[in-house]
Amino acid sequence: MTGSSTRQFVYLSHLIIQIGGWAFRIGILIGLLQSGMSAAGLGVAVSFAPIMLGSLFLSPLVDRRDPISAMMIVNAIRICALLAIAGADGADSFPSYASIAVLSLVQPVYLSAEVSFFRRITPENGMISVLRNLANIDWLTYLLGMFAGAMLSDRLHLPGVLAFNMSAIILSLIVLLGIKQQFKRTPTVLEAQPSGTVLDLAPLYPAFLAVFLLNLGAGIINVYPAIRATADGVLDKSVLLTIVMTNGVLALLGALAVKPVFNLLGALPTIAGAAVLLAACLAIMSLDAGLPVVIASSSAMLGLGQIFAAAAHTHMVSSVAPDRAGRLSGLFQCCTYSGVAGNGIALSLLGDLLPFDMIVLLCAASAFVAFAVASLAVVRSRDSQGSCPVDR
């Protein structure tokens, strides 16, 4: 099996997982909402902290063993968690919340294992294509899943969703097992011992900081269109579907655009450029110039966010040896989700103290600082390149 065909099979596994995952997210959200807003809020809360813990403490483990086996183990854990939800007394129960937390805990481990495996079979200059393709799959399945969820929301029942998701996971397991069997002849691809510690990643600290600051500013601000529409008393299924689909289309376009932009500008300039444009979108959103402008700016933010994320992720993973890719991917996800969580906390705490336009301006300031950090990294990188002696 060639590297190219292997990547296609891993993409297929990712596609299957995402289709089942979006169906589950829609189904569990509907189940929690039917139990009340407090249940939905608790469901969101138990989803964030475990993701950060898993990305920080569990993702580095994928560098110590076979990444394909790690993905298979995660899928087995997912099946057990879904069975626990199926056997629970409704979505709003302790076993369900515990299972959601477990699913969130292993979520970043799966992506880190994918990135670690791809890094071992892909040259450095090919990682932007890999991460672009994963983002394309994510947002294509988002569009399909959200559209189907909106159309079938009255008929969607949790047991059927759980069965569908478990079927997708089992199919993904079969694909991964086939890949593992192919690589039994070349075990060195699957087995590695990571070298170094997190302290060796100091040159990448500005990139980590930029990722955190950008998500601190723009983490959940894309929910503002729904808030804005609700405040006007015009939110119905068609408005909500328009918001969701517009967000998804622009995010998919951003994921499609990242590779040519990355190849044209380079990693750090792409990160800095996306950050400053995101800050501009937040500034436009703060003007509160009507729902269409809010939807357009939030959708543009999602598209730019895909460019920023793929460029930053690629820059980090390509800067280290293949046996460090899992740790790097985990740290990237930790910075992302901690920023998103911080943004949600800030909106909750400041919502009753400041006008919303001021809160959005503060978010824009955080995104602008991310741009400043990335710009400083660009300058330092160019200075270091300029000071390197030229062989004669």
C-alpha positions in Angstrom: 0.0 0.0 0.0 1.5 3.3 -1.1 1.6 6.4 1.1 -1.0 8.1 -1.1 -3.5 5.2 -1.0 -2.9 4.9 2.8 -3.8 8.5 3.3 -7.0 8.0 1.3 -8.1 5.2 3.6 -7.4 7.2 6.7 -9.4 10.1 5.1 -12.2 7.5 4.6 -12.1 6.5 8.2 -12.2 10.2 9.3 -15.1 10.8 7.0 -17.1 7.9 8.4 -16.3 9.0 12.0 -17.4 12.6 11.3 -20.7 11.6 9.7 -21.6 9.5 12.7 -20.2 12.2 15.1 -22.3 15.0 13.6 -25.4 12.8 13.8 -24.6 12.1 17.5 -24.0 15.8 18.3 -27.4 16.8 16.8 -29.2 13.9 18.4 -27.8 14.5 21.9 -28.3 18.2 21.7 -32.0 17.7 20.8 -32.3 15.2 23.7 -30.7 17.7 26.1 -32.8 20.6 24.9 -35.9 18.6 25.4 -34.9 18.2 29.0 -34.4 22.0 29.5 -31.8 24.7 28.9 -30.0 23.8 32.1 -29.5 20.3 30.8 -28.1 21.6 27.5 -25.8 24.0 29.3 -24.5 21.2 31.5 -24.0 19.1 28.4 -21.8 21.9 26.9 -19.9 22.3 30.1 -18.9 18.6 30.4 -17.7 18.7 26.8 -15.0 21.4 27.1 -12.8 20.6 30.1 -12.3 16.9 29.1 -11.1 18.0 25.6 -8.4 20.2 27.2 -7.4 17.4 29.6 -7.2 14.8 26.9 -5.3 17.0 24.5 -2.7 18.0 27.2 -2.2 14.6 29.0 -3.4 11.8 26.7 -2.4 13.1 23.2 1.4 12.7 23.9 0.8 9.0 24.4 0.2 8.4 20.7 3.9 9.2 20.0 4.9 6.2 22.2 3.1 3.6 20.2 1.3 2.7 17.0 -1.1 5.6 16.1 -3.4 3.3 14.2 -3.9 1.2 17.3 -4.5 4.4 19.3 -7.3 5.3 16.9 -8.8 1.8 17.2 -8.7 2.0 21.0 -10.4 5.4 21.0 -13.1 4.0 18.7 -13.6 1.1 21.1 -14.0 3.5 24.0 -16.5 5.5 22.0 -18.6 2.4 21.4 -18.6 1.7 25.2 -19.6 5.3 26.0 -22.4 5.3 23.4 -23.7 2.0 24.8 -23.7 3.6 28.3 -25.8 6.5 26.9 -28.2 4.0 25.2 -28.7 2.2 28.5 -29.1 5.4 30.6 -32.5 6.8 31.7 -32.6 9.6 29.1 -30.0 12.1 27.9 -30.3 14.2 31.1 -28.8 11.6 33.5 -25.5 11.1 35.2 -24.4 8.1 33.0 -25.1 10.2 29.9 -23.1 13.2 31.2 -20.3 10.9 32.2 -20.3 9.3 28.8 -20.3 12.7 27.0 -17.2 13.6 29.2 -15.5 10.4 28.2 -16.2 11.0 24.5 -14.8 14.5 24.8 -11.7 13.2 26.7 -10.7 10.9 23.8 -11.7 13.2 21.0 -8.4 15.1 20.8 -6.5 11.8 21.1 -8.0 10.5 17.9 -7.0 13.7 15.9 -3.5 13.6 17.4 -3.1 10.0 16.4 -4.2 10.8 12.9 -1.7 13.7 12.7 1.0 11.6 14.2 0.4 8.8 11.6 0.2 11.3 8.7 3.4 13.0 9.8 5.3 9.6 9.7 4.3 8.9 6.1 4.1 12.4 4.7 7.0 14.8 4.0 7.0 18.2 5.8 5.8 20.1 2.8 2.8 17.8 2.4 1.3 18.3 5.8 -0.6 21.5 4.7 -2.5 19.3 2.1 -3.2 16.7 4.8 -4.6 19.2 7.3 -6.5 21.0 4.5 -8.1 17.7 3.5 -9.1 16.9 7.1 -10.7 20.3 7.5 -12.5 19.8 4.2 -14.0 16.6 5.5 -14.9 18.2 8.8 -16.9 21.0 7.2 -18.4 19.0 4.4 -19.8 16.5 6.9 -20.9 19.5 9.1 -22.9 20.9 6.2 -24.5 17.5 5.4 -25.1 16.7 9.1 -26.6 20.1 10.1 -28.8 20.2 7.0 -30.1 16.7 7.7 -30.4 17.5 11.4 -32.5 20.6 10.7 -34.7 18.7 8.2 -35.2 15.7 10.5 -35.2 17.4 13.9 -38.9 16.5 14.5 -38.2 12.8 13.7 -34.7 12.4 15.1 -34.7 10.1 18.1 -31.7 9.4 20.3 -31.6 5.6 20.1 -31.5 5.7 16.3 -28.8 8.3 16.4 -26.7 6.2 18.8 -27.1 3.1 16.6 -26.1 5.0 13.5 -23.0 6.5 15.2 -22.0 3.1 16.6 -22.3 1.6 13.1 -20.1 4.3 11.7 -17.5 3.7 14.4 -17.5 0.0 13.7 -17.1 0.6 10.0 -14.2 3.0 10.8 -12.6 0.2 12.9 -12.7 -2.1 10.0 -10.9 0.4 7.7 -8.3 1.0 10.4 -7.8 -2.7 10.9 -7.1 -3.1 7.2 -4.5 -0.3 7.3 -2.8 -1.9 10.4 -2.6 -5.2 8.6 -0.9 -3.6 5.6 1.8 -2.0 7.9 2.6 -5.2 9.7 5.4 -5.6 7.2 6.9 -2.2 8.0 6.5 -1.9 11.8 9.0 1.0 12.1 6.3 3.3 10.6 3.9 2.5 13.4 6.4 2.2 16.3 8.4 5.2 17.6 9.9 6.5 20.8 9.6 10.2 21.2 12.6 12.2 22.1 12.9 15.4 24.1 10.5 17.2 26.3 7.9 20.0 26.0 10.7 22.5 27.0 12.3 21.8 23.7 9.4 23.5 21.9 10.3 27.0 23.0 10.7 28.3 19.4 7.0 27.5 18.9 5.7 29.3 22.0 4.7 32.4 20.0 2.6 30.2 17.7 0.9 28.6 20.7 0.2 32.0 22.3 -1.2 33.3 19.0 -3.6 30.3 18.8 -4.8 30.8 22.3 -5.3 34.6 21.9 -7.1 34.3 18.7 -9.6 31.7 20.1 -9.9 33.8 23.3 -11.2 36.6 21.0 -13.1 34.6 18.4 -13.9 31.3 20.2 -17.7 31.2 20.3 -18.5 34.6 18.8 -20.0 32.8 15.8 -23.1 32.1 17.9 -23.8 35.8 18.0 -26.0 35.7 14.8 -28.4 33.3 16.6 -28.4 35.6 19.7 -29.0 38.6 17.5 -31.8 37.0 15.7 -33.4 35.8 18.9 -33.2 39.4 20.3 -35.2 40.6 17.3 -37.8 37.9 17.8 -37.3 36.5 14.3 -35.4 33.2 14.9 -37.2 30.3 13.4 -36.0 27.1 11.7 -35.4 28.8 8.3 -33.3 31.6 9.9 -31.4 29.2 12.0 -30.7 26.9 9.0 -29.6 30.0 6.9 -27.1 31.0 9.7 -25.8 27.4 10.1 -25.4 26.7 6.4 -23.8 30.1 5.6 -21.3 29.5 8.4 -20.6 26.1 7.1 -20.1 27.2 3.5 -17.7 30.0 4.4 -15.8 27.6 6.7 -15.5 25.0 3.9 -14.3 27.7 1.4 -11.7 28.8 4.0 -10.5 25.2 4.3 -10.3 24.9 0.5 -8.3 28.2 0.3 -5.7 27.5 2.9 -3.3 25.5 0.8 -2.8 28.1 -2.0 -2.6 30.9 0.6 -0.1 28.9 2.7 2.1 28.1 -0.4 2.0 31.8 -1.5 2.7 33.5 1.8 4.3 30.9 4.0 3.2 29.7 7.4 3.8 32.7 9.7 2.6 35.4 7.3 -0.6 33.3 6.7 -1.2 33.0 10.5 -0.6 36.8 11.0 -2.8 37.8 8.0 -5.7 35.6 9.1 -5.5 36.9 12.6 -5.7 40.6 11.6 -8.6 39.9 9.2 -10.4 38.1 12.0 -9.9 41.1 14.2 -11.4 43.3 11.5 -14.4 41.0 11.2 -15.0 41.3 15.0 -14.7 45.1 14.7 -17.4 45.0 12.0 -19.6 42.8 14.1 -19.4 45.2 17.0 -21.1 47.9 14.8 -24.3 45.9 15.1 -25.4 46.9 11.6 -28.1 44.4 11.2 -28.5 40.6 11.1 -27.2 40.1 7.5 -23.9 41.9 8.4 -23.6 39.9 11.6 -24.1 36.6 9.7 -21.6 37.7 7.0 -18.9 38.7 9.5 -19.3 35.6 11.6 -19.2 33.3 8.5 -16.1 35.2 7.2 -14.5 34.6 10.7 -15.1 30.9 10.4 -13.5 30.8 6.9 -10.5 32.8 8.1 -10.3 30.6 11.2 -9.8 27.5 9.1 -6.9 29.2 7.3 -5.4 30.3 10.6 -5.9 26.9 12.2 -4.5 24.8 9.3 -1.5 27.1 8.9 -0.7 27.1 12.6 -1.2 23.4 13.0 1.0 22.7 9.9 3.7 25.1 11.1 3.9 23.4 14.5 3.7 19.8 13.3 6.2 20.3 10.5 8.7 22.0 12.9 9.4 18.8 14.9 10.4 15.2 14.3 7.6 12.8 13.3 7.8 11.2 16.7 6.7 14.5 18.4 3.7 15.1 16.1 1.1 13.7 18.6 2.3 15.9 21.4 2.3 19.0 19.1 -1.2 18.3 17.9 -2.4 17.9 21.5 -0.8 21.2 22.6 -2.4 22.9 19.5 -5.8 21.5 20.5 -5.3 22.5 24.1 -4.5 26.1 23.2 -7.5 26.1 20.8 -10.1 24.8 23.3 -8.7 26.7 26.3 -9.1 29.9 24.2 -12.7 28.9 23.2 -13.6 28.1 26.8 -12.0 31.4 28.0 -14.1 33.3 25.4 -17.3 31.6 26.6 -16.5 32.4 30.2 -15.7 36.0 29.3 -19.0 36.4 27.5 -20.9 35.0 30.4 -19.1 37.2 33.0 -19.2 40.4 31.0 -22.6 40.0 29.5 -24.4 41.8 32.3 -21.7 44.4 32.9 -20.9 45.7 29.4 -22.8 46.4 26.2 -22.3 43.6 23.7 -20.6 45.8 21.2 -17.9 46.6 23.8 -17.5 42.9 24.6 -17.0 42.2 20.9 -14.4 45.0 20.7 -12.5 43.4 23.5 -12.6 40.1 21.6 -11.2 42.0 18.5 -8.4 43.4 20.7 -7.5 39.8 21.7 -7.4 38.7 18.1 -5.3 41.8 17.2 -2.8 40.9 19.9 -2.6 37.4 18.3 -1.8 39.2 15.0 0.9 41.2 16.8 2.5 38.0 18.3 2.4 36.3 14.9 3.9 39.4 13.2 6.7 39.5 15.7 7.4 35.9 15.0 7.5 36.7 11.2 10.1 39.5 11.8 12.2 37.3 14.1 12.1 34.5 11.5 13.3 36.8 8.7 16.0 38.3 10.9 17.3 34.9 11.8 17.3 33.8 8.1 19.1 37.1 7.2 21.8 36.6 9.8 22.6 33.0 8.7 26.1 32.8 7.1 26.1 32.0 3.4 28.4 29.2 2.3 30.8 30.3 -0.4 
